[in-house]
């Protein structure tokens, strides 16, 4: 099992195509890519051969974020309601072990604090917290959603301190889930 997981991690790969239905020029990506414009003039379909990737509709990992796991996305713009094509992508490494994140009611880790170790489909219902303004991810990789039940726009958080969500587009998060091995 360990060798199989190591093999998956060492061969994370996505192939991007300029046109829908895997047509046109292609670009094979085996890691992070801050700007796809040197390789493709546009990107309208992709195949994630293995692993998980966060895709962005602007260069340098900016703009709206979209989570892609293994699969074929012949017309992802229609699937996700995207108005622009993928411009950059970030590989999400497989995490083995525990998941831990602290969420805070206010910026700079102030106000009520709750420690999370599992998925939460509704932060308001579980913690009676109307706002989540900052977080500290200690272990694992997480997706946070603007609506309950893992709906709406999402943001990817890897281990680190996030002092203010205002600096990240001012989103209000209402649910969160771990990116665990079931996604790979």
Buried (B, 14 or more C-beta within 10 A) or exposed (E): EEEEEEEBBEEBBBBBBBBBEBEBEBBEBBEEBEEBEEBBEBBBBBBBBBBBBBBBBEBEBEBBBBBBBBEEBBEBBEEBEBEEBBBBBBBBBBBEEEBBBBBBBBBEBEBBBBEBEEBBBBBBEEBEBEBBBBBBBBBBBBBBBBBBEBEBBBBBBBBEEBBEBEEEEEBBBBBBBBBBEEBB
